[in-house]
Amino acid sequence: MTNPAKPTPKYTPKYKGSFARSLGELVTKALDPVLAKQGFGESELILYWPQIVGERLAGVSEPLRLQWPPRGTAKVTTGASDPATLIVRVESGFALELQHLAPIILERVNSRLGWRCVGRLAFRQGPANQARAARPKARPVEPSALRAASEQTQSVENPQLRDALTRLGSRIYTENRPKA
């Protein structure tokens, strides 16, 4: 029996809660299936590689894939499976340094993932960060653009901020001009 004092709603929303989602949730959901093909269970290693190994080493290395041992090789005594091997592409001059830092990198990777997922690192030498290498080179800054940017930033008191804004402004002026 319905209560006559309480009207029934004409429209019942299909979804309850907020529709707003953080960009991180959307990126993670989009990347996870792609990265799963490379052996990564989630996007943590790819997205947070600079925080795991540091900015300097992240510039010369990148994780390629996680290689899991074949099925059926689980340890019978403990019931745990063998950890995976993280394959990392590294530029040739830095391979030895990463090899020496391997125990620290393994500890950081496993603490980031929350369990002993990776047991060893394997290195593949080659150019790291292919996306950055494929970017076109920036045009040289034109002197007129540098002068125009410098005139715009004269009122900034902090010299470091003024220099940074001048460099940024000169780059913007240069990029917005038609190519010769």
N, C-alpha and C positions, 0 to 999 in steps of 0.2 A: 504494500500500500504506500502511495506517495504522500509526502507531507505537503499540503497545499500552501503552507507559509513559506516554503523554500522552493523558489522557482528552479526549474531544470535549465542548465545552460544550453543555448542553441548550438554552440560550437565547442567541441572538445579538442584541445590541441593534440596533434599527433605525437609531438615530442615534448617532453617536460624538461625544464632546466634551461640553461643559457646556450645559445647557439655560438657564442664567442669562443674561439679556440686560440690557443697560443700558436705562434708560427712554429715553434719547436715541435709541438705535437704533430702538426701537419707534415713537416719535413721528415720527422722520424717515421711516420706511417708510410710516406712515399718512398723513403730510402731503404727501409728494412727488407722488402722483397727483393730489391735489386742486389743489395749486399749479401743476402742469403745465398745467392748463386756463387759468391766468392768465398763462402764458408763462414762469413760473419753472421752470427746470430742476431746481432743488433748493430746499430750505427755508432755505438759509443767509441770504438777505436778510431773510426774514420773522422768523426766530428771533433773529437777531443785529442787527436794526436799531438798537436802543439802543446797542450797542457801536460800530456803524459811524458814526452821526451824533452820538452823545452823548445823555445822558438828557434834557436840556432840549429838544433838537430832536425827539427821538423822541416826546415828549409832545404835540407839535403837528403831527406828520407821520407818514405811514405809506406804505410802498410798495404800490401797487395791482396793477401788472402790468408785465411786460417785453414790449415790443412789438418784434418782430423785423421787419426789412425783408422785403418780398416775395421769394420765391425767384426765382432767375434774375438777381438784381442783384449777384452776386459780382464782385469786381474781377478782371478778366482777367489783369492783369499779375502780381499777387502770389498769386492763388489764394485769398486770404482773403476772408471775407464781411464785410459791413458790421456794425458793432456794433449792439446793440439800444438802444432808448430805454426808460429806466426811468420809468414814470409814477408820480408821488408825489402823494398827497392831502395838502394842507397847509392849515392854518387861515389865513384871509386876512391876518391881521396879520403872519404870519411868511413869506409867500411871497417877499418881497423879500430877506429875510435868507438863505433857502435858495438863492435865485438867485445871490447873491453868493458863497455857499459851494459852489456847484455843482462847480467843479474839484476841490476837496478831497474832497467827497462821492464824486465819480466815481473818484478815486484810491483812496479807502478801499474802495468797493464792489468795484472790480476787483482790488485786492489781496486782499480777502476771498475772492473767487471764484477767484483764481489765474490769471486771464487777462483780456485786454481785451475783456470781454463787453459792457459798457455804454459807449456813446459820448456820450450826452447825457441830460439830465433834462428831463422835461416835467411841469409842475405842474397839478394840478386843485384848485381852491380848494373847501373844504368842511370840515365837522367831521371831524377826524382821530380815530382810535381809537374807532370806533363801539361796540366791545364795552364799553369803559370808560364811555362816555356812556350806555349803556343800563342800566348797573347801578343798582339802586335806591339812593336816598340813605339813609345811616345815620340811625338815630333819634338825637335829641340825648341826651347823657349826663345821667342823672338825678343829682341831688345826693346822694341816699342811696347810689347805686352808687359815686360818687366817694369818699365817706367810707369805705365798706366796703373799697374797693381801697387807699385810703391807709393804713388800719389794718393791712392785710396786708403792706404794703411798708415799714413803719417800721424794720425791722431791717436793711434794705439801707443800707450805708454810703455808697456812691457816689451823689451827688445826681442826676446825669444818668440813671443806671440806675434809681434809685428813681422819678424822674418818668416815665420811659418805661414802667416796669412798672405804675405807677399808672394811666396813660392806658390801657394795654392791659387791665388788670383792670377798670377802670370800664366799658370798652366791652363786655367779656365779661359783666359783671353786668347791664348794660343790655340786651344782646341776649338773655340767657337769661330775662329776665322776660317774662311774658305781655303782649301788646299791649293797651292800654286801649281 
